[in-house]
Amino acid sequence: MKLGIIGTGNIGIALGKALTKKGFRVMFGSRSVAKANQAAGEMEHNADGGTIANAVHFGEIVFLAVPYKSIEEVLRNSDSFNGKIVVDCTNPVIFGEYPELAIGHTTSAAEQIAKMIPEAKVVKAFNTAFSNHIANGPYFGPNDGSMFFCGDNAQAKAAVAKVIEATGFEPVDCGPLSSARMLEPMAVLIIRLGNNMGMGNEIAFKLLTRE
Ligand SMILES: NC(=O)c1ccc[n+]([C@@H]2O[C@H](COP(=O)([O-])OP(=O)(O)OC[C@H]3O[C@@H](n4cnc5c(N)ncnc54)[C@H](OP(=O)(O)O)[C@@H]3O)[C@@H](O)[C@H]2O)c1
């Protein structure tokens, strides 16, 4: 399967590393084609770089791995999202002494993005784990990490669940895209635990279920 990854930072590179190893073909899209090529060069194989529009055009699934505040600019520079599955990895975080959400309760970053690109099938995922576990796998002994995801299109969610499994996380379907209102605060919680409460980034969420 062909994946477009917009953004060459922590999450973009982590997704690229995990998924190219599993045989997915990736095109990085960046504001700078040189940076996208550099990101592709960090992968062992299966990766190319291009513009943001090139990566959107290439991907059957397109990951938004950019700051939420840059989304409008990124979408302005994109190709058509018609029929594409779009994975929103963003968190609308304001970093201060304690990180906060810029929006929430009655909407979410994912729902705002879905309104901006109504022709796409938006799925929220990969926003509640630190990038090191996305790159290397969420392996904590018997308790591998869970990856919560949500969206309004069943076929898109099934495709994204397979991608989540490929990264080693256990996919947990959280229902409609409005569940992103719960998933985005979870990201702020794990950042506070890691950064403010001194737990570092060797932590991840796990949903326990009784057999
Ligand atoms: N870091 C984590 O562990 C983590 C975990 C879960 C979710 N997230 C979320 O994932 C998203 C990306 O996080 P990250 O840690 O990968 O961020 P990052 O390292 O700062 O990278 C973000 C990338 O976005 C691209 N970008 C496009 N337009 C931009 C603009 N106007 N200003 C700045 N960057 C722009 C840049 O790539 P180009 O320069 O190549 O265009 C940049 O490398 C964020 O929304 C974050 O909340 C992060």
The ligand as a Gaussian input file, in Angstrom:
#p B3LYP/6-31G(d) Opt

LIG

0 1
 N        6.295000      14.153000      18.964000
 C        5.437000      13.258000      19.395000
 O        5.816000      12.307000      20.152000
 C        3.991000      13.326000      18.956000
 C        3.160000      12.247000      19.311000
 C        1.844000      12.238000      18.839000
 C        1.359000      13.278000      18.061000
 N        2.182000      14.336000      17.771000
 C        1.612000      15.402000      16.942000
 O        2.101000      15.183000      15.631000
 C        2.312000      16.443000      14.971000
 C        3.769000      16.534000      14.555000
 O        4.564000      16.452000      15.736000
 P        6.146000      16.340000      15.637000
 O        6.637000      16.080000      17.007000
 O        6.511000      15.412000      14.518000
 O        6.506000      17.848000      15.244000
 P        7.869000      18.400000      14.615000
 O        8.988000      17.459000      14.940000
 O        7.945000      19.807000      14.990000
 O        7.599000      18.260000      13.045000
 C        6.495000      18.865000      12.427000
 C        6.726000      18.941000      10.932000
 O        5.618000      19.641000      10.360000
 C        6.037000      20.269000       9.161000
 N        5.409000      21.584000       8.998000
 C        4.577000      21.937000       7.978000
 N        4.153000      23.182000       8.098000
 C        4.719000      23.682000       9.195000
 C        4.678000      24.951000       9.810000
 N        3.939000      25.969000       9.319000
 N        5.394000      25.127000      10.925000
 C        6.139000      24.118000      11.440000
 N        6.221000      22.864000      10.880000
 C        5.510000      22.665000       9.769000
 C        7.553000      20.366000       9.245000
 O        8.027000      19.561000       8.192000
 P        8.630000      20.250000       6.896000
 O        9.571000      21.332000       7.400000
 O        9.321000      19.142000       6.224000
 O        7.486000      20.823000       6.111000
 C        7.950000      19.740000      10.568000
 O        9.065000      18.897000      10.453000
 C        1.927000      17.538000      15.978000
 O        0.612000      17.956000      15.705000
 C        2.006000      16.824000      17.335000
 O        1.132000      17.364000      18.283000
 C        3.479000      14.379000      18.192000

